Amino acid sequence: MFEKVFTPLEVRGVTIPNRIVFPAFQTNYATREGFVTERVTNFYRNIAKGGAGLTIVGCIAVSKDGFGATNVLQLTDERHVEGLRKLFQEIKSYGTIVAVQLIHFGRQTSSSITGHPLVAPSAIPCPVMKETPRELSEDEICRIEDDFTIAALRAKNAGADMVELHAAFGYLIGGFLSAYSNKRTDKYGGNLENRTRFLREIIEKVRSKVRDLLIGCRISAEEFVEGGLTLEESKKIVPMLVDAGIDVISVGAGTYQTMNHMLPTKEMGEGPHVYLAEGIKEVIDVPVICVGNIRDLGFAQKIIAEERADLVAMGRAQVADSQIVNKSKNGLLNSIVECDWCNRCMFVVTGEPAMSCPKNPNL
């Protein structure tokens, strides 16, 4: 019934056992210092037991000035490695491949959370957060590139199979990619080659340190804001990223200003952004992940069968029922607990202190 979904995918020597991805979620379950807690472990244990082929842990902060919430996982210190090592061992014991998503929130956070002035490509406030960031100097850009690189090496040492660089949704890396938020006139701004430089340098530095580890990247192929990234522009960007060393591209959409695309609404229907992944897949030869309002394996099967994407991320559906993959595989479709788009799992949007789900009392 779901033959394509349960076909393994080999990516540079790593075999992903099926095509379903659990994408990175900001849970706010860590300690204030960024360490793994039992609540973090319990959450990812249940996801891993549920049968996803690739589980992405995150978002994990790489810099002290780049947090997006109070209780985020961190890789800013060597002491964070041991807790993540135990977490990854637990997750991998259920047969899933483990990735970590690395992030710097840039201007889309608050200095009251980070304890530092906000930083960004340009001194332009996010229309939602409304706090003016400081434009990064070239020396500071190099420092943050090194933060990503050190965090990636720590992730590898903790046992991750892959690191995913978060370059979507207007966060720091995505902020550099987009002319909407990057008004620099130096080598990190202006044309596409310059706006991709920050990300390409991170990729190259990470590759030099982790070598055999898979490197993924999440992008907003379309930002849906005036002057922002479009699919046509993104189709020119992604080959540069592959040339720099990216192994997998995850395709999202939107920024904080277009939150309805970051977090597609029920009214937008099933898979409203699959066409973006399909467009990116046309111009590169590495696996592409699609995401957004994909709520069942039947639709995932259709996407894979039609070769519109290589992997399908199901976020809210797996938060509501972590067993959705196994239940589907075993023909237990009537027992699946369905997400109803209440978005309480997205605590940043709802104002709650951490991820919750009324359908899932085990969180």
VEXDREN-2710 file (C-alpha; in Angstrom, 1 decimal):
% VEXDREN-2710
k/r/px/py/pz
1/MET/0.0/0.0/0.0
2/PHE/2.8/2.4/0.8
3/GLU/5.6/0.7/-1.2
4/LYS/7.3/3.9/-2.2
5/VAL/7.3/5.4/1.3
6/PHE/9.0/2.3/2.7
7/THR/11.7/2.1/0.1
8/PRO/15.1/2.9/1.7
9/LEU/17.1/5.8/0.3
10/GLU/20.9/5.7/0.3
11/VAL/22.6/9.1/0.6
12/ARG/26.4/9.0/0.3
13/GLY/26.7/5.7/2.2
14/VAL/24.0/6.3/4.7
15/THR/20.8/4.3/4.3
16/ILE/17.6/6.0/5.4
17/PRO/15.2/3.1/6.0
18/ASN/12.1/4.9/4.7
19/ARG/11.1/8.2/3.2
20/ILE/9.3/9.8/6.2
21/VAL/11.1/12.5/8.1
22/PHE/10.4/14.0/11.5
23/PRO/11.5/17.6/11.0
24/ALA/13.2/19.7/13.6
25/PHE/10.8/21.1/16.2
26/GLN/11.5/23.7/18.8
27/THR/10.1/22.1/22.0
28/ASN/11.5/24.3/24.7
29/TYR/12.0/21.2/26.8
30/ALA/15.8/21.6/27.5
31/THR/17.3/23.3/30.6
32/ARG/18.0/27.0/30.6
33/GLU/21.7/26.1/29.9
34/GLY/20.7/24.0/26.8
35/PHE/21.2/20.5/28.2
36/VAL/19.0/17.5/27.4
37/THR/16.3/16.6/29.9
38/GLU/14.2/13.5/30.4
39/ARG/11.3/15.3/28.8
40/VAL/13.5/15.9/25.7
41/THR/14.5/12.2/25.7
42/ASN/11.0/11.0/26.2
43/PHE/9.7/13.1/23.2
44/TYR/12.3/11.9/20.8
45/ARG/12.1/8.3/22.0
46/ASN/8.4/8.2/21.2
47/ILE/9.0/9.7/17.7
48/ALA/11.8/7.2/17.0
49/LYS/9.7/4.3/18.2
50/GLY/7.0/5.5/15.8
51/GLY/8.9/4.5/12.7
52/ALA/10.2/7.7/10.9
53/GLY/13.2/6.9/8.7
54/LEU/15.0/10.2/9.5
55/THR/14.6/12.1/12.8
56/ILE/15.9/15.6/13.0
57/VAL/16.6/16.9/16.5
58/GLY/16.5/20.6/17.0
59/CYS/16.5/23.5/16.6
60/ILE/19.9/23.5/18.3
61/ALA/21.6/26.9/19.0
62/VAL/25.2/27.3/17.9
63/SER/25.8/30.8/19.4
64/LYS/25.0/32.5/22.7
65/ASP/23.5/35.4/20.8
66/GLY/21.3/33.2/18.6
67/PHE/18.7/31.6/20.9
68/GLY/15.0/31.7/19.8
69/ALA/13.5/30.6/23.1
70/THR/14.4/30.2/26.8
71/ASN/15.0/26.4/27.0
72/VAL/16.5/25.5/23.6
73/LEU/19.0/22.7/23.1
74/GLN/22.5/24.0/22.6
75/LEU/25.9/23.0/21.2
76/THR/27.7/26.1/22.4
77/ASP/29.8/24.1/24.9
78/GLU/31.6/20.8/24.9
79/ARG/29.6/19.9/28.0
80/HIS/26.5/19.6/25.8
81/VAL/27.9/16.6/23.9
82/GLU/27.4/13.9/26.5
83/GLY/23.7/14.4/26.9
84/LEU/23.2/14.5/23.2
85/ARG/25.3/11.3/22.8
86/LYS/22.9/9.5/25.1
87/LEU/19.9/10.9/23.4
88/PHE/21.2/9.9/19.9
89/GLN/21.9/6.4/21.1
90/GLU/18.4/6.1/22.4
91/ILE/16.9/7.4/19.2
92/LYS/19.1/5.2/16.9
93/SER/18.2/2.1/18.9
94/TYR/14.9/2.2/17.1
95/GLY/16.4/2.1/13.6
96/THR/16.0/5.7/12.6
97/ILE/18.8/7.9/11.2
98/VAL/19.6/10.9/13.4
99/ALA/20.2/14.4/12.3
100/VAL/20.6/17.7/14.2
101/GLN/19.4/21.0/13.0
102/LEU/21.8/23.9/13.8
103/ILE/20.5/27.4/14.0
104/HIS/21.2/31.0/14.7
105/PHE/17.9/33.0/15.0
106/GLY/19.4/36.3/13.9
107/ARG/16.9/39.1/14.1
108/GLN/13.9/36.8/14.7
109/THR/14.2/36.6/18.4
110/SER/14.5/39.0/21.3
111/SER/17.5/40.4/23.3
112/SER/15.5/39.7/26.4
113/ILE/15.8/36.0/25.5
114/THR/19.4/35.9/24.3
115/GLY/20.8/38.4/26.8
116/HIS/22.8/39.9/23.9
117/PRO/22.0/42.6/21.2
118/LEU/20.4/41.0/18.2
119/VAL/22.6/40.6/15.1
120/ALA/21.6/40.3/11.4
121/PRO/23.0/40.9/7.9
122/SER/21.7/44.4/8.1
123/ALA/20.3/46.7/10.8
124/ILE/16.7/46.2/9.8
125/PRO/14.1/45.0/12.4
126/CYS/12.0/42.0/11.7
127/PRO/8.4/43.3/11.1
128/VAL/7.1/40.9/13.7
129/MET/9.7/41.0/16.4
130/LYS/10.2/44.8/15.9
131/GLU/13.7/45.0/17.6
132/THR/16.5/46.6/15.5
133/PRO/19.5/44.3/15.2
134/ARG/23.1/45.3/14.8
135/GLU/24.7/44.7/11.4
136/LEU/27.4/42.0/11.7
137/SER/31.0/42.9/10.9
138/GLU/33.0/40.6/8.7
139/ASP/35.0/39.4/11.8
140/GLU/31.7/38.6/13.5
141/ILE/30.5/36.7/10.5
142/CYS/33.6/34.6/10.6
143/ARG/33.0/34.0/14.3
144/ILE/29.5/32.7/13.7
145/GLU/30.7/30.5/10.8
146/ASP/33.1/29.0/13.3
147/ASP/30.3/28.5/15.8
148/PHE/28.3/26.5/13.2
149/THR/31.5/24.5/12.4
150/ILE/32.3/23.7/16.0
151/ALA/28.7/22.7/16.7
152/ALA/28.7/20.4/13.7
153/LEU/31.8/18.7/14.9
154/ARG/30.3/18.3/18.4
155/ALA/27.2/16.8/16.8
156/LYS/29.3/14.3/14.9
157/ASN/31.2/13.4/18.1
158/ALA/27.8/12.9/19.8
159/GLY/26.9/10.3/17.2
160/ALA/24.7/12.3/14.7
161/ASP/24.5/10.9/11.2
162/MET/23.7/14.3/9.6
163/VAL/23.7/18.0/10.4
164/GLU/21.1/20.3/8.9
165/LEU/21.9/24.0/8.5
166/HIS/18.8/26.1/9.1
167/ALA/18.8/28.6/6.3
168/ALA/15.0/29.0/6.1
169/PHE/12.2/31.3/7.5
170/GLY/14.3/34.4/7.8
171/TYR/16.6/33.3/10.5
172/LEU/20.3/34.4/10.3
173/ILE/21.5/32.3/7.4
174/GLY/18.2/32.8/5.5
175/GLY/18.5/36.5/6.3
176/PHE/21.7/36.6/4.4
177/LEU/20.2/34.8/1.4
178/SER/17.3/37.2/0.9
179/ALA/17.5/40.7/-0.5
180/TYR/14.4/41.4/1.7
181/SER/16.6/41.4/4.8
182/ASN/20.2/41.7/3.4
183/LYS/21.0/45.2/2.2
184/ARG/24.8/44.9/2.6
185/THR/27.2/46.4/0.1
186/ASP/30.2/44.3/0.9
187/LYS/31.1/40.8/-0.3
188/TYR/28.2/39.3/1.8
189/GLY/25.4/41.4/0.1
190/GLY/24.1/42.4/-3.3
191/ASN/24.1/39.7/-6.0
192/LEU/23.3/36.0/-5.4
193/GLU/26.9/34.9/-5.2
194/ASN/27.5/37.4/-2.4
195/ARG/24.3/36.7/-0.5
196/THR/25.0/32.9/-0.6
197/ARG/28.6/33.5/0.6
198/PHE/27.9/33.2/4.3
199/LEU/26.1/29.9/3.9
200/ARG/28.6/28.5/1.4
201/GLU/31.5/29.4/3.7
202/ILE/29.7/27.6/6.6
203/ILE/29.2/24.5/4.4
204/GLU/32.8/24.4/3.4
205/LYS/34.1/24.9/6.9
206/VAL/31.7/22.2/8.3
207/ARG/32.7/19.8/5.5
208/SER/36.4/20.3/6.3
209/LYS/35.8/19.3/9.9
210/VAL/33.2/16.5/9.7
211/ARG/34.1/15.1/6.2
212/ASP/32.0/11.9/6.1
213/LEU/28.9/13.3/7.9
214/LEU/25.9/14.1/5.8
215/ILE/25.2/17.9/5.5
216/GLY/21.7/19.0/4.9
217/CYS/20.2/22.5/4.5
218/ARG/16.7/23.8/5.0
219/ILE/15.6/26.8/2.8
220/SER/12.6/28.9/2.2
221/ALA/12.3/28.5/-1.5
222/GLU/9.6/31.2/-1.6
223/GLU/9.3/33.9/1.2
224/PHE/6.0/35.4/-0.1
225/VAL/7.2/38.9/0.8
226/GLU/7.9/41.8/-1.5
227/GLY/11.6/41.7/-2.4
228/GLY/12.1/38.3/-0.8
229/LEU/13.2/35.0/-2.2
230/THR/11.2/33.5/-5.0
231/LEU/11.3/29.9/-6.4
232/GLU/13.1/31.1/-9.5
233/GLU/15.8/32.7/-7.4
234/SER/16.1/29.7/-5.1
235/LYS/16.5/27.5/-8.2
236/LYS/19.7/29.5/-8.9
237/ILE/20.9/29.3/-5.2
238/VAL/20.6/25.6/-4.5
239/PRO/23.1/24.4/-7.2
240/MET/25.7/26.7/-5.5
241/LEU/24.9/25.0/-2.2
242/VAL/25.3/21.5/-3.7
243/ASP/28.6/22.6/-5.2
244/ALA/29.7/23.7/-1.8
245/GLY/29.0/20.3/-0.3
246/ILE/25.3/20.0/0.6
247/ASP/23.9/16.4/0.5
248/VAL/20.2/17.0/1.2
249/ILE/17.9/20.0/0.7
250/SER/14.7/20.5/2.8
251/VAL/12.3/22.9/1.1
252/GLY/10.0/25.1/3.2
253/ALA/8.5/28.6/2.7
254/GLY/7.9/31.9/4.4
255/THR/9.3/34.1/7.1
256/TYR/7.9/35.4/10.3
257/GLN/6.1/38.0/8.3
258/THR/4.4/35.2/6.3
259/MET/3.8/32.8/9.2
260/ASN/0.9/31.2/7.4
261/HIS/3.5/29.8/4.9
262/MET/6.0/28.8/7.6
263/LEU/3.1/27.0/9.3
264/PRO/0.5/26.3/6.6
265/THR/-3.0/26.7/7.8
266/LYS/-5.8/24.2/7.4
267/GLU/-7.5/26.4/4.8
268/MET/-4.4/26.1/2.6
269/GLY/-5.2/22.4/2.1
270/GLU/-2.9/19.4/1.7
271/GLY/0.7/19.9/0.8
272/PRO/0.5/23.6/-0.4
273/HIS/4.3/23.8/-0.9
274/VAL/5.1/20.5/-2.5
275/TYR/5.4/22.4/-5.8
276/LEU/8.4/24.3/-4.3
277/ALA/10.2/21.0/-3.5
278/GLU/9.4/19.8/-7.0
279/GLY/10.8/22.9/-8.5
280/ILE/14.0/22.6/-6.5
281/LYS/14.3/18.9/-7.4
282/GLU/14.4/19.9/-11.1
283/VAL/17.7/21.7/-10.8
284/ILE/19.8/19.5/-8.4
285/ASP/20.7/15.8/-8.1
286/VAL/20.7/15.4/-4.3
287/PRO/17.6/14.3/-2.3
288/VAL/14.9/16.8/-1.7
289/ILE/12.6/16.9/1.4
290/CYS/9.2/18.4/1.1
291/VAL/7.1/19.7/4.1
292/GLY/3.9/21.4/5.0
293/ASN/0.4/20.1/5.7
294/ILE/1.3/16.5/4.9
295/ARG/-0.9/14.5/7.3
296/ASP/-1.0/10.9/6.1
297/LEU/1.2/8.3/4.3
298/GLY/-1.2/8.1/1.4
299/PHE/-0.4/11.6/0.3
300/ALA/3.3/10.9/1.1
301/GLN/3.2/7.8/-1.1
302/LYS/1.7/9.9/-4.0
303/ILE/4.5/12.6/-3.7
304/ILE/7.2/10.0/-3.8
305/ALA/5.6/8.0/-6.5
306/GLU/5.2/11.1/-8.7
307/GLU/8.9/11.9/-8.0
308/ARG/8.0/15.4/-6.7
309/ALA/10.3/14.9/-3.7
310/ASP/12.5/12.1/-2.3
311/LEU/11.6/12.4/1.3
312/VAL/8.5/13.7/3.0
313/ALA/8.5/15.5/6.4
314/MET/5.5/15.2/8.6
315/GLY/5.8/17.4/11.7
316/ARG/2.5/18.1/13.4
317/ALA/1.0/14.8/12.3
318/GLN/3.7/12.9/14.2
319/VAL/3.5/15.2/17.3
320/ALA/-0.2/14.4/17.5
321/ASP/0.4/10.6/17.0
322/SER/4.0/9.5/17.1
323/GLN/2.9/6.1/15.9
324/ILE/1.4/7.3/12.6
325/VAL/4.1/5.7/10.5
326/ASN/4.0/2.3/12.2
327/LYS/0.2/2.3/12.3
328/SER/0.0/3.1/8.6
329/LYS/2.5/0.4/7.8
330/ASN/0.5/-2.2/9.8
331/GLY/-2.9/-1.2/8.3
332/LEU/-4.2/0.4/11.6
333/LEU/-5.4/3.6/9.8
334/ASN/-8.5/3.8/11.9
335/SER/-6.5/4.1/15.1
336/ILE/-4.5/7.1/14.0
337/VAL/-4.9/10.2/16.1
338/GLU/-5.2/13.1/13.7
339/CYS/-3.8/16.6/14.1
340/ASP/-6.5/19.3/14.1
341/TRP/-4.2/22.3/13.4
342/CYS/-4.6/23.9/16.8
343/ASN/-0.9/24.8/16.6
344/ARG/-0.3/24.5/20.3
345/CYS/2.8/22.5/19.3
346/MET/4.1/25.8/17.9
347/PHE/4.4/27.5/21.3
348/VAL/6.2/30.5/19.9
349/VAL/3.1/31.3/17.9
350/THR/0.5/30.6/20.7
351/GLY/2.5/32.1/23.5
352/GLU/2.6/28.9/25.6
353/PRO/5.8/28.1/27.5
354/ALA/6.6/25.0/25.6
355/MET/5.3/22.5/23.0
356/SER/2.1/20.8/23.9
357/CYS/-0.6/18.9/22.0
358/PRO/-4.1/18.2/23.3
359/LYS/-4.1/15.0/21.2
360/ASN/-1.0/13.7/22.8
361/PRO/-0.9/13.6/26.6
362/ASN/2.5/12.0/26.6
363/LEU/4.4/15.2/25.8
END
